[in-house]
Amino acid sequence: MSGAPHSTFVFDTTNAALWAEEVAREAGIPVETVPAPGESEAKCDLALITPTASVPELTAALTAAGVRFRLWPPEPGRAP
């Protein structure tokens, strides 16, 4: 994902991060597993990055699957 703008999804559990990766791959959404940013205060050390253009699709897929996540950094006007 180098070069393209990307967004970071963080999770409270390793299970949620791995489940999110599986959901994304099954949906054909490009993701990469990376260390969670320390300043995100995520409870899990793993995060997913995806091209910013894929955020709506990944958000919908994770929500439909019941995966709990947060975007980092938080979107303006939205609580972290």
HUWOCOR-V554112 format. One record per pair of residues at least 4 apart in sequence whose ideal C-beta (glycine too) atoms are under 8 Angstrom apart, sorted by sequence separation. I is the first residue (numbers start at 0). J is the second residue. D is the distance in Angstrom with one decimal. If there is no record, write none. Layout:
i=I j=J d=D
i=I j=J d=D
//
This chain:
i=11 j=15 d=6.2
i=12 j=16 d=7.1
i=13 j=17 d=6.2
i=14 j=18 d=6.0
i=15 j=19 d=6.2
i=16 j=20 d=6.6
i=17 j=21 d=6.6
i=18 j=22 d=6.4
i=19 j=23 d=6.3
i=20 j=24 d=6.3
i=21 j=25 d=6.3
i=22 j=26 d=6.3
i=24 j=28 d=7.6
i=35 j=39 d=5.6
i=49 j=53 d=4.5
i=53 j=57 d=5.4
i=54 j=58 d=5.9
i=55 j=59 d=6.3
i=56 j=60 d=6.3
i=57 j=61 d=6.1
i=58 j=62 d=6.1
i=59 j=63 d=6.2
i=60 j=64 d=6.4
i=62 j=66 d=7.6
i=69 j=73 d=7.2
i=70 j=74 d=6.0
i=73 j=77 d=5.4
i=0 j=5 d=5.0
i=10 j=15 d=4.1
i=23 j=28 d=4.3
i=36 j=41 d=7.6
i=41 j=46 d=6.7
i=49 j=54 d=6.6
i=61 j=66 d=4.2
i=73 j=78 d=6.9
i=10 j=16 d=4.3
i=23 j=29 d=7.7
i=24 j=30 d=7.1
i=35 j=41 d=4.2
i=73 j=79 d=4.2
i=23 j=30 d=4.3
i=39 j=46 d=7.4
i=61 j=68 d=5.5
i=70 j=77 d=7.9
i=72 j=79 d=8.0
i=35 j=43 d=6.2
i=49 j=57 d=5.3
i=71 j=79 d=7.8
i=10 j=19 d=6.5
i=35 j=44 d=5.5
i=20 j=30 d=6.0
i=34 j=44 d=6.1
i=35 j=45 d=6.0
i=36 j=46 d=6.9
i=47 j=57 d=7.8
i=69 j=79 d=6.4
i=8 j=19 d=6.5
i=19 j=30 d=7.7
i=34 j=45 d=7.1
i=35 j=46 d=4.1
i=20 j=32 d=5.8
i=33 j=45 d=7.6
i=34 j=46 d=6.8
i=58 j=70 d=7.8
i=32 j=45 d=5.8
i=33 j=46 d=5.4
i=32 j=46 d=7.4
i=33 j=47 d=7.4
i=32 j=47 d=6.0
i=33 j=48 d=5.5
i=16 j=32 d=7.2
i=31 j=47 d=7.0
i=54 j=70 d=7.3
i=30 j=47 d=4.6
i=31 j=48 d=5.1
i=30 j=48 d=6.8
i=31 j=49 d=7.7
i=30 j=49 d=4.9
i=29 j=49 d=6.1
i=28 j=49 d=6.3
i=29 j=50 d=6.3
i=23 j=47 d=6.8
i=29 j=53 d=6.3
i=10 j=35 d=7.7
i=28 j=53 d=5.3
i=46 j=71 d=7.2
i=7 j=33 d=7.6
i=9 j=35 d=5.1
i=23 j=49 d=7.1
i=9 j=36 d=7.3
i=16 j=43 d=5.3
i=20 j=47 d=6.1
i=30 j=57 d=7.1
i=7 j=35 d=7.9
i=15 j=43 d=6.8
i=17 j=45 d=7.5
i=19 j=47 d=5.7
i=28 j=56 d=5.6
i=41 j=69 d=7.4
i=0 j=29 d=7.2
i=7 j=36 d=6.5
i=16 j=45 d=3.9
i=28 j=57 d=5.0
i=9 j=39 d=4.8
i=11 j=41 d=7.0
i=12 j=42 d=6.8
i=13 j=43 d=5.2
i=16 j=46 d=7.0
i=26 j=56 d=7.2
i=39 j=69 d=7.5
i=41 j=71 d=7.4
i=0 j=31 d=5.4
i=10 j=41 d=6.3
i=11 j=42 d=4.3
i=12 j=43 d=5.4
i=13 j=44 d=7.5
i=16 j=47 d=6.8
i=26 j=57 d=7.8
i=7 j=39 d=7.4
i=9 j=41 d=3.8
i=10 j=42 d=7.6
i=11 j=43 d=6.0
i=13 j=45 d=6.0
i=28 j=60 d=6.4
i=39 j=71 d=4.2
i=10 j=43 d=4.5
i=39 j=72 d=7.8
i=9 j=43 d=7.1
i=23 j=57 d=5.8
i=26 j=60 d=4.7
i=10 j=45 d=6.8
i=36 j=71 d=5.9
i=10 j=46 d=7.2
i=35 j=71 d=7.8
i=9 j=46 d=4.8
i=23 j=60 d=6.6
i=8 j=46 d=6.2
i=22 j=60 d=5.3
i=23 j=61 d=7.8
i=7 j=46 d=5.2
i=8 j=47 d=4.5
i=22 j=61 d=5.9
i=40 j=79 d=7.9
i=7 j=47 d=7.3
i=8 j=48 d=7.6
i=7 j=48 d=5.3
i=8 j=49 d=7.1
i=6 j=48 d=6.8
i=19 j=61 d=5.5
i=22 j=64 d=4.7
i=5 j=48 d=4.5
i=6 j=49 d=6.0
i=5 j=49 d=6.2
i=6 j=50 d=7.8
i=22 j=66 d=6.1
i=5 j=50 d=5.6
i=6 j=51 d=5.0
i=4 j=50 d=7.0
i=5 j=51 d=6.0
i=18 j=64 d=7.3
i=3 j=50 d=5.1
i=4 j=51 d=4.5
i=19 j=66 d=4.8
i=0 j=48 d=5.7
i=3 j=51 d=7.7
i=6 j=54 d=4.9
i=18 j=66 d=5.4
i=0 j=49 d=7.6
i=8 j=57 d=6.9
i=19 j=68 d=6.2
i=0 j=50 d=6.5
i=15 j=66 d=5.6
i=15 j=67 d=5.7
i=8 j=61 d=7.4
i=15 j=68 d=6.9
i=10 j=66 d=7.8
i=11 j=67 d=6.3
i=10 j=67 d=7.0
i=10 j=68 d=5.6
i=9 j=68 d=6.8
i=10 j=69 d=7.7
i=8 j=68 d=4.8
i=9 j=69 d=5.2
i=8 j=69 d=7.3
i=9 j=70 d=7.8
i=8 j=70 d=6.2
i=9 j=71 d=4.9
i=7 j=70 d=7.0
i=8 j=71 d=7.4
i=6 j=70 d=6.1
i=7 j=71 d=4.6
i=7 j=72 d=7.9
//
